Amino acid sequence: MGRTLTHKTIVVEMALSGMSTQQIARRIFHTPEAVDQYLRLFDRVLVLRYFGLPPKLMRQVTGHTLALIEEHLALAERHFPTNNALVEYLANRGVELEKAQ
């Protein structure tokens, strides 16, 4: 049958399409807190991508599966092809990035 996307990834896709946390929660029958938790993981993966961590290390840092990390990285590639696009998205989510010293 092939691999399907996780509901966590579907939540991120919905948010990237402009849906609010409340709208997503109602549509997938989850709490708004669960939706926000999924989006925070996506934000963390984006930050780790920004700083150049390899996926296996992202897995260790986040405690999530490599498959989920790779799903999020594929979304990042599709939606944020440049670092500027990624930084702008994270800034809109309230994440302030500082360059590593």
Sequence and secondary structure as in RCSB ss.txt:
>XXXX:A:sequence
MGRTLTHKTIVVEMALSGMSTQQIARRIFHTPEAVDQYLRLFDRVLVLRYFGLPPKLMRQVTGHTLALIEEHLAL
AERHFPTNNALVEYLANRGVELEKAQ
>XXXX:A:secstr
      HHHHHHHHHHTT  HHHHHHHHT  HHHHHHHHHHHHHHHHHHHTT  HHHHHHHH S HHHHHHHHHH
HHHH  SHHHHHHHHHHTT       
